Amino acid sequence: MAQRYGGKYSPDAANRPETPAGASAPTPAPVNRFDGARPRRAGARVNMLFVASLLMLAPAFGGGPDAVLPGLGATALLLAGAWLTREGMRAHQAYDERRVARRPAIPRKIFGAVLVGAGVGFGASVSQPGLAPFGFALAAALLHLVAFGPDPLRDKGAEGVDDYQTDRVARAVDEAEKLLAGMGDAILRAGDRALEARVERFAATARAMFRGVEADPRDLTAARKYLTVYLTGARDATVKFADLYRHNRDAGARAEYEALLDDLETNFAKRTQALLADNRTDLDVEISVLRERLQREH
């Protein structure tokens, strides 16, 4: 993704501290906001599906009175199928990005294929007699599944993990993701690209903790305060700052908000490292106990 160049003489250089002559450059952030980022799957192919759905309006209004109802019904079914497909693609991408994930409760892409097939069949009934529309419907549904694939039909990474603990982690991470999304939506009102990038970088640091908790659900108790209290406070502070900064561009408020993000990012990163260290300690203990037992066997 293209990024605007930033240097000493850039327009926003006044908002960044200068590096003294002979001094080393500031240490880069440990977590980059693009680390692990993937393009959205719900892209051009799904958009083309929406466009193709609208093409059914042509026979609806140009095929006579008998074609109005089938044409409009086919358009509605195709649009509903395209929407379900887009949501299914997003859910599938979220599933792939997590180490431990449950299969979607609703197979949106499969339901989308059914609706697309029904829409094509309904539209074909305008001009095709007999069983031909059923053939078109079946072919459209199969082509949809080939193009977009089915939904995940099994849980991932849940072997040997307590189902109750996994569900608790999934709910906690979902709520934390909603808080991060709220921060991202709120900062857009400030109209400042640098602040948007800063919030995204903090979100990347927070998501590193999410992935760690998903990998070991036992860490949820130690991380719950970060996933709820701190993120809720960060979201609320972002909302208030964005509303204030949009009107008066208060440099002092901006500095305080950026300092808050720095403190949050530092504490989230430290807690993530602490959780990893605890997991390593538990692993060392398990290995030590197992080796002692093996040695006693000999």
DRENDO-1510 file (C-alpha; in Angstrom, 1 decimal, always signed):
<recs>
REC; n; res; u; v; w
REC; 1; MET; +0.0; +0.0; +0.0 .
REC; 2; ALA; +1.4; +3.4; -0.9 .
REC; 3; GLN; +2.4; +5.7; +1.9 .
REC; 4; ARG; +3.1; +9.4; +1.8 .
REC; 5; TYR; +6.8; +10.3; +2.2 .
REC; 6; GLY; +7.6; +12.0; +5.5 .
REC; 7; GLY; +10.8; +13.9; +6.1 .
REC; 8; LYS; +12.2; +17.0; +7.7 .
REC; 9; TYR; +10.5; +19.3; +5.2 .
REC; 10; SER; +7.3; +17.4; +4.9 .
REC; 11; PRO; +4.1; +19.4; +5.8 .
REC; 12; ASP; +3.6; +17.6; +9.1 .
REC; 13; ALA; +7.2; +17.8; +10.2 .
REC; 14; ALA; +6.3; +20.4; +12.8 .
REC; 15; ASN; +4.4; +17.8; +14.7 .
REC; 16; ARG; +7.4; +15.5; +15.1 .
REC; 17; PRO; +10.4; +16.1; +17.2 .
REC; 18; GLU; +13.7; +16.7; +15.4 .
REC; 19; THR; +16.6; +14.4; +15.8 .
REC; 20; PRO; +19.7; +16.2; +17.2 .
REC; 21; ALA; +22.8; +16.2; +15.0 .
REC; 22; GLY; +25.0; +13.2; +15.7 .
REC; 23; ALA; +22.2; +11.4; +17.6 .
REC; 24; SER; +20.9; +8.1; +16.6 .
REC; 25; ALA; +17.5; +7.9; +14.9 .
REC; 26; PRO; +14.5; +6.9; +17.1 .
REC; 27; THR; +14.0; +3.2; +17.6 .
REC; 28; PRO; +11.3; +1.9; +15.3 .
REC; 29; ALA; +8.1; +0.5; +16.7 .
REC; 30; PRO; +8.4; -3.3; +17.5 .
REC; 31; VAL; +5.1; -4.0; +15.8 .
REC; 32; ASN; +4.3; -2.6; +12.4 .
REC; 33; ARG; +0.7; -2.0; +11.5 .
REC; 34; PHE; +1.1; -3.9; +8.3 .
REC; 35; ASP; +2.7; -7.0; +9.9 .
REC; 36; GLY; +0.6; -10.0; +8.9 .
REC; 37; ALA; -1.8; -7.8; +6.9 .
REC; 38; ARG; -3.5; -9.4; +3.9 .
REC; 39; PRO; -5.6; -7.8; +1.2 .
REC; 40; ARG; -9.4; -8.0; +1.7 .
REC; 41; ARG; -10.8; -11.1; -0.1 .
REC; 42; ALA; -14.1; -9.4; -0.5 .
REC; 43; GLY; -12.8; -7.4; -3.4 .
REC; 44; ALA; -13.3; -7.2; -7.2 .
REC; 45; ARG; -14.9; -10.6; -7.6 .
REC; 46; VAL; -17.6; -9.9; -5.1 .
REC; 47; ASN; -18.2; -6.4; -6.5 .
REC; 48; MET; -18.6; -7.9; -10.0 .
REC; 49; LEU; -21.3; -10.2; -8.5 .
REC; 50; PHE; -23.2; -7.1; -7.3 .
REC; 51; VAL; -22.9; -5.6; -10.8 .
REC; 52; ALA; -24.1; -8.8; -12.5 .
REC; 53; SER; -27.1; -8.9; -10.1 .
REC; 54; LEU; -28.3; -5.5; -11.4 .
REC; 55; LEU; -28.2; -6.7; -15.0 .
REC; 56; MET; -31.3; -8.7; -14.3 .
REC; 57; LEU; -33.2; -5.4; -14.1 .
REC; 58; ALA; -33.0; -5.2; -17.9 .
REC; 59; PRO; -35.3; -8.2; -18.7 .
REC; 60; ALA; -37.5; -7.2; -15.8 .
REC; 61; PHE; -38.4; -3.8; -17.4 .
REC; 62; GLY; -37.9; -4.8; -21.0 .
REC; 63; GLY; -39.5; -8.2; -21.3 .
REC; 64; GLY; -43.2; -7.3; -20.8 .
REC; 65; PRO; -45.6; -7.5; -17.9 .
REC; 66; ASP; -44.9; -11.2; -17.3 .
REC; 67; ALA; -41.2; -10.6; -16.8 .
REC; 68; VAL; -41.4; -7.9; -14.1 .
REC; 69; LEU; -41.9; -10.2; -11.2 .
REC; 70; PRO; -39.4; -12.9; -12.2 .
REC; 71; GLY; -36.8; -10.2; -13.1 .
REC; 72; LEU; -37.2; -8.3; -9.8 .
REC; 73; GLY; -37.2; -11.5; -7.8 .
REC; 74; ALA; -34.1; -12.7; -9.5 .
REC; 75; THR; -32.4; -9.3; -8.8 .
REC; 76; ALA; -33.3; -9.5; -5.1 .
REC; 77; LEU; -32.1; -13.1; -4.8 .
REC; 78; LEU; -28.8; -12.3; -6.6 .
REC; 79; LEU; -28.1; -9.2; -4.4 .
REC; 80; ALA; -28.8; -11.2; -1.3 .
REC; 81; GLY; -26.5; -13.9; -2.5 .
REC; 82; ALA; -23.8; -11.4; -3.3 .
REC; 83; TRP; -24.1; -9.8; +0.2 .
REC; 84; LEU; -23.9; -13.2; +1.9 .
REC; 85; THR; -20.9; -14.1; -0.2 .
REC; 86; ARG; -19.1; -10.9; +0.8 .
REC; 87; GLU; -19.8; -11.4; +4.5 .
REC; 88; GLY; -18.7; -15.1; +4.2 .
REC; 89; MET; -15.4; -14.0; +2.6 .
REC; 90; ARG; -14.7; -11.6; +5.4 .
REC; 91; ALA; -15.5; -14.3; +8.0 .
REC; 92; HIS; -13.3; -16.8; +6.2 .
REC; 93; GLN; -10.4; -14.3; +6.2 .
REC; 94; ALA; -10.8; -13.7; +9.9 .
REC; 95; TYR; -10.9; -17.5; +10.4 .
REC; 96; ASP; -7.6; -17.9; +8.5 .
REC; 97; GLU; -5.9; -15.1; +10.4 .
REC; 98; ARG; -6.5; -16.7; +13.8 .
REC; 99; ARG; -4.6; -19.5; +15.3 .
REC; 100; VAL; -7.6; -20.9; +17.2 .
REC; 101; ALA; -11.0; -20.4; +15.5 .
REC; 102; ARG; -14.4; -21.9; +15.5 .
REC; 103; ARG; -16.1; -22.6; +12.2 .
REC; 104; PRO; -18.7; -19.9; +11.3 .
REC; 105; ALA; -22.1; -20.6; +12.9 .
REC; 106; ILE; -23.8; -19.7; +9.5 .
REC; 107; PRO; -22.1; -20.9; +6.3 .
REC; 108; ARG; -22.7; -17.6; +4.5 .
REC; 109; LYS; -20.9; -18.5; +1.3 .
REC; 110; ILE; -22.8; -21.8; +0.9 .
REC; 111; PHE; -26.1; -19.9; +1.5 .
REC; 112; GLY; -24.9; -17.3; -0.9 .
REC; 113; ALA; -24.4; -20.0; -3.6 .
REC; 114; VAL; -27.9; -21.3; -3.0 .
REC; 115; LEU; -29.4; -17.8; -3.4 .
REC; 116; VAL; -27.3; -17.0; -6.5 .
REC; 117; GLY; -28.4; -20.3; -8.1 .
REC; 118; ALA; -32.1; -19.5; -7.2 .
REC; 119; GLY; -31.8; -16.1; -8.6 .
REC; 120; VAL; -30.3; -17.3; -11.9 .
REC; 121; GLY; -33.0; -20.0; -12.2 .
REC; 122; PHE; -35.7; -17.5; -11.4 .
REC; 123; GLY; -34.4; -15.1; -14.0 .
REC; 124; ALA; -34.0; -17.9; -16.6 .
REC; 125; SER; -37.7; -18.7; -16.2 .
REC; 126; VAL; -38.5; -15.5; -18.1 .
REC; 127; SER; -37.4; -16.9; -21.4 .
REC; 128; GLN; -36.6; -20.6; -20.8 .
REC; 129; PRO; -39.4; -23.1; -20.5 .
REC; 130; GLY; -39.6; -26.5; -18.8 .
REC; 131; LEU; -36.7; -27.7; -16.7 .
REC; 132; ALA; -34.0; -25.5; -18.2 .
REC; 133; PRO; -34.1; -22.9; -15.4 .
REC; 134; PHE; -33.3; -25.7; -12.9 .
REC; 135; GLY; -30.2; -26.6; -14.9 .
REC; 136; PHE; -29.1; -23.0; -15.0 .
REC; 137; ALA; -29.7; -22.7; -11.2 .
REC; 138; LEU; -27.6; -25.8; -10.5 .
REC; 139; ALA; -24.8; -24.6; -12.8 .
REC; 140; ALA; -24.7; -21.1; -11.2 .
REC; 141; ALA; -24.5; -22.5; -7.7 .
REC; 142; LEU; -21.7; -24.9; -8.6 .
REC; 143; LEU; -19.8; -22.1; -10.3 .
REC; 144; HIS; -20.2; -19.9; -7.3 .
REC; 145; LEU; -18.7; -22.5; -5.0 .
REC; 146; VAL; -15.8; -23.0; -7.4 .
REC; 147; ALA; -15.1; -19.3; -7.6 .
REC; 148; PHE; -15.4; -18.4; -3.9 .
REC; 149; GLY; -15.0; -21.8; -2.2 .
REC; 150; PRO; -17.1; -23.1; +0.7 .
REC; 151; ASP; -17.1; -21.9; +4.2 .
REC; 152; PRO; -14.8; -23.4; +6.9 .
REC; 153; LEU; -16.6; -26.5; +8.1 .
REC; 154; ARG; -14.5; -27.4; +11.1 .
REC; 155; ASP; -12.8; -25.8; +14.0 .
REC; 156; LYS; -9.1; -24.9; +13.8 .
REC; 157; GLY; -6.5; -25.3; +16.4 .
REC; 158; ALA; -9.0; -26.6; +19.0 .
REC; 159; GLU; -7.5; -30.1; +19.5 .
REC; 160; GLY; -6.6; -30.6; +23.1 .
REC; 161; VAL; -8.1; -27.3; +24.2 .
REC; 162; ASP; -11.1; -27.1; +26.5 .
REC; 163; ASP; -14.1; -26.0; +24.6 .
REC; 164; TYR; -15.4; -23.7; +27.4 .
REC; 165; GLN; -12.1; -21.9; +27.6 .
REC; 166; THR; -11.9; -21.6; +23.8 .
REC; 167; ASP; -15.4; -20.1; +23.7 .
REC; 168; ARG; -14.5; -17.6; +26.4 .
REC; 169; VAL; -11.4; -16.5; +24.5 .
REC; 170; ALA; -13.3; -16.2; +21.3 .
REC; 171; ARG; -16.0; -14.0; +22.9 .
REC; 172; ALA; -13.3; -11.8; +24.6 .
REC; 173; VAL; -11.4; -11.4; +21.4 .
REC; 174; ASP; -14.5; -10.5; +19.4 .
REC; 175; GLU; -15.4; -7.8; +21.9 .
REC; 176; ALA; -11.9; -6.5; +21.9 .
REC; 177; GLU; -11.9; -6.4; +18.1 .
REC; 178; LYS; -15.1; -4.3; +18.2 .
REC; 179; LEU; -13.4; -1.8; +20.5 .
REC; 180; LEU; -10.5; -1.5; +18.1 .
REC; 181; ALA; -12.9; -1.0; +15.2 .
REC; 182; GLY; -14.6; +1.7; +17.3 .
REC; 183; MET; -11.2; +3.4; +17.8 .
REC; 184; GLY; -10.5; +3.2; +14.1 .
REC; 185; ASP; -13.9; +4.6; +13.1 .
REC; 186; ALA; -13.7; +7.5; +15.7 .
REC; 187; ILE; -10.2; +8.7; +14.6 .
REC; 188; LEU; -11.4; +9.1; +11.0 .
REC; 189; ARG; -13.5; +12.1; +12.2 .
REC; 190; ALA; -10.2; +13.8; +13.2 .
REC; 191; GLY; -9.3; +14.0; +9.5 .
REC; 192; ASP; -5.6; +13.3; +10.1 .
REC; 193; ARG; -3.8; +10.6; +8.3 .
REC; 194; ALA; -0.9; +10.5; +10.7 .
REC; 195; LEU; -3.2; +9.9; +13.6 .
REC; 196; GLU; -5.1; +7.2; +11.7 .
REC; 197; ALA; -1.8; +5.4; +11.1 .
REC; 198; ARG; -0.8; +5.8; +14.8 .
REC; 199; VAL; -4.1; +4.2; +15.9 .
REC; 200; GLU; -3.6; +1.3; +13.4 .
REC; 201; ARG; -0.1; +0.7; +14.8 .
REC; 202; PHE; -1.5; +0.5; +18.3 .
REC; 203; ALA; -4.2; -1.9; +17.0 .
REC; 204; ALA; -1.4; -4.1; +15.5 .
REC; 205; THR; +0.2; -4.3; +19.0 .
REC; 206; ALA; -3.1; -5.1; +20.6 .
REC; 207; ARG; -3.8; -7.9; +18.1 .
REC; 208; ALA; -0.4; -9.4; +18.9 .
REC; 209; MET; -1.8; -9.9; +22.4 .
REC; 210; PHE; -5.0; -11.3; +21.0 .
REC; 211; ARG; -3.1; -14.0; +19.0 .
REC; 212; GLY; -1.1; -14.9; +22.1 .
REC; 213; VAL; -4.3; -15.4; +24.2 .
REC; 214; GLU; -5.9; -17.5; +21.4 .
REC; 215; ALA; -2.8; -19.7; +21.3 .
REC; 216; ASP; -3.0; -20.3; +25.1 .
REC; 217; PRO; -6.5; -19.7; +26.6 .
REC; 218; ARG; -5.1; -19.9; +30.1 .
REC; 219; ASP; -3.7; -16.4; +29.5 .
REC; 220; LEU; -7.1; -14.8; +29.3 .
REC; 221; THR; -7.4; -14.1; +33.0 .
REC; 222; ALA; -4.1; -12.2; +33.0 .
REC; 223; ALA; -5.0; -10.3; +29.8 .
REC; 224; ARG; -8.7; -9.6; +30.4 .
REC; 225; LYS; -8.1; -6.2; +31.9 .
REC; 226; TYR; -6.3; -5.2; +28.8 .
REC; 227; LEU; -8.9; -6.6; +26.5 .
REC; 228; THR; -11.8; -4.9; +28.2 .
REC; 229; VAL; -11.0; -2.0; +30.6 .
REC; 230; TYR; -8.0; -0.5; +28.8 .
REC; 231; LEU; -9.4; -0.9; +25.3 .
REC; 232; THR; -12.8; +0.6; +26.4 .
REC; 233; GLY; -11.0; +3.6; +27.9 .
REC; 234; ALA; -8.9; +3.9; +24.7 .
REC; 235; ARG; -12.0; +3.8; +22.6 .
REC; 236; ASP; -13.8; +6.4; +24.7 .
REC; 237; ALA; -10.7; +8.7; +24.8 .
REC; 238; THR; -10.4; +8.4; +21.0 .
REC; 239; VAL; -14.1; +9.4; +20.5 .
REC; 240; LYS; -13.7; +12.5; +22.7 .
REC; 241; PHE; -10.4; +13.5; +21.2 .
REC; 242; ALA; -11.6; +13.2; +17.6 .
REC; 243; ASP; -14.6; +15.4; +18.3 .
REC; 244; LEU; -12.4; +18.0; +19.9 .
REC; 245; TYR; -9.6; +17.9; +17.4 .
REC; 246; ARG; -11.9; +18.1; +14.5 .
REC; 247; HIS; -13.1; +21.6; +15.6 .
REC; 248; ASN; -10.1; +23.3; +17.0 .
REC; 249; ARG; -6.9; +21.3; +16.0 .
REC; 250; ASP; -5.6; +21.7; +19.6 .
REC; 251; ALA; -1.9; +20.7; +19.5 .
REC; 252; GLY; -1.9; +20.1; +23.2 .
REC; 253; ALA; -4.7; +17.7; +23.0 .
REC; 254; ARG; -3.0; +15.9; +20.1 .
REC; 255; ALA; +0.2; +15.6; +22.1 .
REC; 256; GLU; -1.6; +14.2; +25.1 .
REC; 257; TYR; -3.5; +11.7; +22.9 .
REC; 258; GLU; -0.3; +10.5; +21.2 .
REC; 259; ALA; +1.3; +10.1; +24.6 .
REC; 260; LEU; -1.7; +8.0; +25.7 .
REC; 261; LEU; -1.2; +5.8; +22.7 .
REC; 262; ASP; +2.5; +5.4; +23.4 .
REC; 263; ASP; +1.7; +4.3; +27.0 .
REC; 264; LEU; -0.9; +1.9; +25.8 .
REC; 265; GLU; +1.3; +0.4; +23.2 .
REC; 266; THR; +4.2; +0.0; +25.6 .
REC; 267; ASN; +2.1; -1.7; +28.2 .
REC; 268; PHE; +0.4; -4.0; +25.8 .
REC; 269; ALA; +3.7; -5.0; +24.3 .
REC; 270; LYS; +5.2; -5.7; +27.8 .
REC; 271; ARG; +2.1; -7.7; +28.8 .
REC; 272; THR; +2.4; -9.7; +25.6 .
REC; 273; GLN; +6.0; -10.5; +26.3 .
REC; 274; ALA; +5.2; -11.4; +29.9 .
REC; 275; LEU; +2.5; -13.9; +28.7 .
REC; 276; LEU; +5.0; -15.4; +26.3 .
REC; 277; ALA; +7.6; -15.7; +29.1 .
REC; 278; ASP; +5.0; -17.5; +31.3 .
REC; 279; ASN; +4.2; -19.9; +28.5 .
REC; 280; ARG; +7.9; -20.6; +28.1 .
REC; 281; THR; +8.2; -21.3; +31.8 .
REC; 282; ASP; +5.3; -23.7; +31.7 .
REC; 283; LEU; +6.9; -25.5; +28.7 .
REC; 284; ASP; +10.2; -25.8; +30.5 .
REC; 285; VAL; +8.5; -27.3; +33.5 .
REC; 286; GLU; +6.6; -29.8; +31.4 .
REC; 287; ILE; +9.8; -30.8; +29.6 .
REC; 288; SER; +11.8; -31.1; +32.8 .
REC; 289; VAL; +9.1; -33.3; +34.5 .
REC; 290; LEU; +8.9; -35.5; +31.5 .
REC; 291; ARG; +12.6; -35.9; +31.2 .
REC; 292; GLU; +12.9; -36.8; +34.9 .
REC; 293; ARG; +10.3; -39.5; +34.4 .
REC; 294; LEU; +12.1; -40.9; +31.4 .
REC; 295; GLN; +15.3; -41.1; +33.3 .
REC; 296; ARG; +13.7; -42.9; +36.2 .
REC; 297; GLU; +12.4; -45.5; +33.7 .
REC; 298; HIS; +16.0; -46.4; +32.7 .
</recs>
